[in-house]
Amino acid sequence: MVTEIHSLRCENATNPLGIDVARPRLSWQLAGDQRGIAQTAYRIIVADSLAQLATNKGNIWDSKLVTSNESLWRHYKGPALQARQRYYWKVIVWDERNQRTQWSEPAFWEMGLLAEADWQADWITPDIEVDKEPMQPCPLLRTAFAAADDLVSARLYVTALGLYELQLNGRAVTSDCFTPGWTNYHKRLQYQTYDVTAQVSAGPNALGVMLGDGWYRGHLADFAGPGRNHYGDTLALLLQLELQYEDGRSQIITSNADWRATYDGPIRHSDFYVGELYDARREQAGWATAGFDDSSWAGVRVHKGVTGQLVAQTGPTVRPLHTLEPQAISTTPSGATIVDFGQNLVGRVRLELSGEAGTAVRMRHAEVLD
């Protein structure tokens, strides 16, 4: 009979990046070629490298043999974990016949920024005067930087007052939506961590960020009261990109007063309840690439007074899971086109349009046809 260990998870995630839990919880599952397999004991080891882990000796922590049938939420109980450090781990178990399995495949978790001192970035907002009411366009912010050719790793830590969409060298960094998520921004503000090693080029690079109102500045549900600006009226960005090189040197790119910004982007307003106004004529091609000319853009200013504690992302982010095709397309007597996807869903519509510049297309969502 063969019993195998699989699905290693830390904080209920597979190989998570940027966590800030002091004692991460580790879980695993068993599979076998017979029914009735059961765990009677386990041993976890944690190391600071894959090479060390391969020796079956945990130089960070060794749980030793623990008599237990529990395989969920086993707390790490080793020394204090360090910011930015990656920790590798694996587990071995004893089954109902007291037979030892093979070691599991390696897994890892990586710590994020754990203290205020780990952040060198400033909160920034466009240095442009705009009316607080009605809704404003989504601002674009950008910066350029140069990277050397011996890059080993690149970690991007980012959050915003409002929502952010992030590009590096003209390509989206993630498919995550509505980041950094909804919290009580005055008390707690989530940040996300991304591995962008493959997106950083030797030589010139550029970061581009679009901000949106989201829950921070947009309309909320009825319980929050009427109007907007429930948490604040100023969108802002906090970003820190850390590059590590082969010889051990590091380079940190941060949001600071050197960034450039504009409100002259294609999204003229965006709100969960009011909707979005998109003007394709205002697209700025290549705005998040290194060669873009931002001399006509304005500067930014440092935004003070953010009180929320920065915490790592808790739980999964919102992201696309499936692509659905329309089940039926029809036209009403008034000339409106109805696109029926055949089910209730949470998502976005993707469509291609052609026509004269300035032609308005109105898209409305509903749960019923009548």
C-alpha positions in Angstrom: 0.0 0.0 0.0 1.3 3.4 -1.0 0.4 6.6 0.8 1.4 9.9 -0.7 1.3 13.5 0.6 0.0 16.2 -1.6 -1.6 19.7 -1.7 0.7 21.4 0.7 -0.7 24.8 1.7 0.4 27.7 3.9 -2.4 29.9 5.2 -4.7 28.0 2.9 -2.7 29.1 -0.2 -0.3 27.3 -2.4 3.2 28.8 -2.2 1.9 32.3 -1.0 3.9 35.4 -1.5 4.0 38.4 0.9 2.3 37.0 3.9 2.6 38.7 7.3 1.4 36.0 9.7 3.8 35.5 12.6 3.0 31.8 12.9 1.8 30.6 9.6 -0.5 27.6 9.5 0.5 24.6 7.4 -1.8 22.0 5.9 -1.6 18.9 3.6 -3.6 16.0 2.3 -3.1 12.3 1.9 -3.9 10.0 -1.0 -3.4 6.2 -1.3 -4.2 3.2 -3.4 -6.4 1.6 -0.7 -9.3 2.8 1.4 -9.1 3.7 5.0 -5.7 5.4 5.1 -5.1 7.6 8.1 -2.4 9.7 9.6 -1.2 8.9 13.1 1.9 11.2 13.3 3.7 13.8 11.3 7.0 15.8 11.1 7.5 19.2 9.4 10.8 20.7 8.6 11.5 24.3 7.4 14.7 25.5 5.7 16.0 28.7 4.2 16.9 27.0 0.9 15.9 24.1 -1.3 19.4 22.7 -1.0 19.1 22.6 2.8 15.6 21.1 2.6 16.9 18.3 0.4 19.2 17.2 3.3 16.0 16.4 5.3 17.2 18.8 8.0 15.3 21.9 8.9 17.8 24.6 9.7 14.9 27.0 10.5 12.5 24.7 12.3 12.0 20.9 12.9 8.7 20.0 14.5 10.2 16.5 15.4 7.7 13.7 15.4 4.2 14.8 16.5 1.7 12.2 17.4 -1.5 13.5 15.8 -4.0 12.8 13.1 -4.4 16.5 12.3 -3.2 17.7 8.9 -4.9 21.1 8.8 -3.7 24.5 10.3 -0.6 23.1 12.0 1.2 26.2 13.4 4.8 27.0 12.5 6.6 27.1 15.9 10.1 28.1 15.0 12.1 31.4 15.4 10.7 34.7 14.4 10.2 35.0 10.6 12.0 37.8 8.7 10.6 40.2 6.2 11.1 39.3 2.5 12.5 35.9 3.4 11.4 32.8 1.5 10.9 29.6 3.7 10.9 26.1 2.2 9.1 23.3 3.9 7.9 19.7 3.6 6.3 17.1 5.7 6.4 13.3 6.3 3.7 11.3 8.0 3.1 7.9 9.6 0.0 6.0 8.6 -2.5 3.8 10.4 0.0 0.9 10.3 2.8 3.1 11.7 4.5 3.0 8.3 6.4 6.1 7.3 5.6 7.7 4.0 8.1 9.4 1.7 8.7 13.1 2.2 6.3 15.3 0.4 7.4 17.5 -2.5 8.8 20.9 -1.3 6.6 23.9 -0.9 7.3 27.4 0.3 6.0 30.6 1.7 7.5 34.1 1.4 7.1 36.8 4.0 6.1 40.3 3.0 6.9 43.7 4.5 6.3 43.3 8.2 6.9 46.7 9.8 6.4 50.3 8.9 10.2 50.7 8.6 10.2 48.2 5.7 8.4 50.7 3.6 10.5 53.3 1.9 7.7 54.5 -0.5 5.6 57.6 -0.1 1.9 57.9 -0.6 1.5 60.0 -3.8 -1.5 61.6 -5.6 -1.6 63.7 -8.8 -0.6 67.3 -8.2 -3.6 68.5 -10.2 -6.6 70.4 -8.9 -9.9 68.8 -9.8 -13.4 69.2 -8.6 -14.4 66.7 -5.9 -17.9 66.5 -7.4 -19.2 65.2 -9.6 -17.1 62.1 -10.4 -13.6 62.5 -11.7 -11.6 60.7 -14.4 -9.3 57.8 -13.4 -5.8 59.2 -13.0 -2.8 57.6 -14.7 0.6 57.7 -12.8 3.9 56.5 -14.1 7.6 56.3 -13.6 10.7 55.0 -15.4 13.7 53.2 -14.0 16.7 51.2 -15.3 17.7 47.7 -14.2 20.9 45.8 -14.6 21.3 42.5 -16.5 22.1 40.2 -13.5 18.7 40.4 -11.9 17.8 37.5 -9.6 14.4 38.5 -8.3 11.9 41.3 -8.3 9.1 41.8 -5.8 6.4 44.4 -6.1 4.5 45.6 -3.0 1.6 47.8 -3.8 -1.7 49.3 -2.5 -3.9 52.3 -3.0 -6.5 54.5 -1.5 -9.1 53.5 -4.1 -8.5 50.8 -6.6 -5.4 50.3 -8.7 -4.6 48.6 -12.0 -0.9 48.1 -12.6 1.3 47.7 -15.7 5.0 47.0 -16.0 6.5 47.7 -19.4 3.0 47.9 -20.9 1.8 44.6 -19.7 -0.6 43.9 -16.8 1.2 42.6 -13.7 -1.8 40.6 -12.5 -5.3 39.5 -13.4 -6.5 40.4 -9.9 -9.5 42.8 -9.9 -10.6 45.5 -7.4 -7.3 45.5 -5.5 -6.5 46.3 -2.8 -10.0 45.2 -1.7 -12.5 46.6 0.7 -11.5 47.2 4.3 -12.0 50.0 6.9 -9.3 52.1 5.3 -8.9 54.3 8.3 -7.9 51.2 10.4 -6.5 48.6 8.0 -5.3 48.7 4.4 -4.3 45.5 2.5 -1.3 45.4 0.2 -0.5 42.9 -2.5 2.8 41.2 -3.4 3.7 40.2 -6.9 6.7 38.4 -8.4 7.6 40.4 -11.5 11.1 39.0 -12.1 10.1 37.9 -15.6 8.7 41.3 -16.5 11.7 43.5 -15.6 14.1 44.0 -18.5 17.8 44.8 -18.5 17.9 48.5 -19.3 14.9 50.9 -19.4 11.7 50.0 -17.7 8.4 51.7 -16.7 5.7 51.3 -14.2 2.2 52.6 -14.9 -0.8 52.7 -12.5 -4.4 53.7 -13.1 -6.4 54.5 -10.0 -10.2 54.3 -9.5 -12.7 55.3 -6.9 -13.8 51.8 -5.7 -15.2 51.6 -2.2 -12.9 54.3 -1.0 -14.3 57.3 -2.9 -17.2 55.9 -4.8 -20.9 55.2 -4.0 -21.5 52.4 -1.5 -24.5 50.4 -0.4 -27.5 52.0 1.3 -26.1 51.2 4.8 -23.2 53.6 4.3 -25.4 56.5 3.6 -26.0 58.6 0.5 -23.3 60.2 -1.7 -19.6 59.4 -2.2 -16.3 60.0 -0.4 -17.2 57.8 2.6 -13.5 57.1 3.4 -11.8 60.1 1.7 -11.9 62.2 -1.4 -8.3 61.8 -2.6 -7.0 58.8 -4.5 -3.4 57.8 -3.7 -0.8 55.2 -4.5 1.8 53.4 -2.4 4.3 51.2 -4.4 7.7 49.6 -3.7 9.6 47.5 -6.2 12.6 45.6 -4.8 15.2 44.2 -7.2 17.8 41.7 -6.1 21.0 41.0 -8.1 23.4 38.1 -8.4 26.2 39.8 -6.3 23.8 40.5 -3.4 23.2 44.2 -4.2 19.6 45.5 -4.2 17.7 48.3 -5.9 14.5 49.8 -4.6 12.0 51.8 -6.8 9.3 53.6 -4.8 6.4 55.8 -5.3 7.7 59.3 -4.6 7.6 62.9 -5.7 9.4 62.1 -9.0 6.4 60.3 -10.6 4.3 61.9 -13.3 0.5 62.0 -13.5 -2.5 63.0 -15.7 -6.3 62.9 -15.6 -6.4 62.8 -19.4 -7.0 59.1 -19.6 -9.7 57.0 -21.3 -11.9 56.3 -18.2 -13.8 59.5 -17.5 -15.5 58.1 -14.4 -15.8 54.6 -12.8 -18.2 53.7 -10.0 -19.6 50.4 -8.7 -23.1 51.8 -8.7 -23.1 54.5 -11.3 -21.0 52.6 -13.9 -18.1 53.5 -16.1 -17.7 56.1 -18.9 -14.9 55.1 -21.3 -13.7 57.3 -24.1 -11.4 55.5 -26.6 -10.3 58.8 -28.1 -8.4 59.5 -24.9 -6.3 56.4 -24.9 -2.6 57.2 -24.5 -0.8 54.5 -26.4 2.3 53.1 -24.6 1.8 55.2 -21.5 3.2 52.5 -19.2 6.3 51.8 -21.4 9.8 53.2 -21.0 9.9 55.3 -24.2 6.7 57.2 -23.5 6.9 61.0 -23.5 5.3 62.2 -20.3 6.6 65.8 -20.5 3.1 67.1 -20.9 1.9 65.3 -17.7 1.8 67.0 -14.3 3.8 66.0 -11.2 2.6 64.3 -8.1 2.6 65.4 -4.5 3.1 63.3 -1.3 -0.2 62.5 0.4 -0.1 62.8 4.2 -2.5 61.6 6.9 -3.0 57.9 5.9 -3.9 56.2 9.2 -4.7 52.7 8.2 -2.2 49.9 9.2 -0.7 48.2 6.2 -1.4 44.5 6.2 -0.8 41.7 3.7 -3.6 40.4 1.5 -5.9 38.1 3.5 -7.6 35.5 1.5 -7.9 35.2 -2.3 -8.2 38.2 -4.5 -11.1 38.7 -7.0 -10.0 37.4 -10.4 -11.4 36.0 -13.6 -12.3 32.3 -13.4 -14.2 31.5 -16.6 -15.1 33.0 -20.0 -18.7 32.6 -21.0 -20.1 32.9 -24.5 -23.6 34.5 -25.1 -26.4 32.0 -25.2 -28.7 34.3 -27.3 -28.5 37.7 -29.0 -31.7 39.5 -29.9 -33.0 42.9 -30.9 -35.9 44.7 -29.3 -38.5 46.7 -31.2 -36.8 49.9 -30.0 -33.5 48.7 -31.6 -31.6 47.7 -28.4 -29.5 44.6 -28.5 -30.0 42.0 -25.8 -27.1 39.7 -25.0 -28.2 36.8 -22.8 -25.5 34.7 -21.1 -28.1 32.3 -19.8 -27.2 32.6 -16.1 -26.6 35.1 -13.3 -22.9 35.9 -13.0 -20.4 38.3 -11.7 -18.1 39.5 -14.4 -17.3 41.9 -17.2 -18.3 42.1 -20.8 -15.7 41.9 -23.5 -16.7 43.2 -26.9 -15.2 44.7 -30.0 -16.8 47.7 -31.7 -16.3 49.7 -34.8 -17.8 53.0 -35.9 -17.2 56.7 -36.1 -15.1 58.4 -33.4 -17.4 59.8 -30.8 -20.2 57.4 -31.3 -21.8 56.6 -27.9 -22.6 53.0 -26.9 -24.6 52.4 -23.8 -24.3 49.0 -22.0 -26.6 48.1 -19.2 -26.7 45.0 -17.0 -29.8 43.3 -15.7 -30.8 40.0 -14.0 -34.2 39.6 -15.8 -35.3 40.2 -19.4 -38.8 41.5 -18.7 
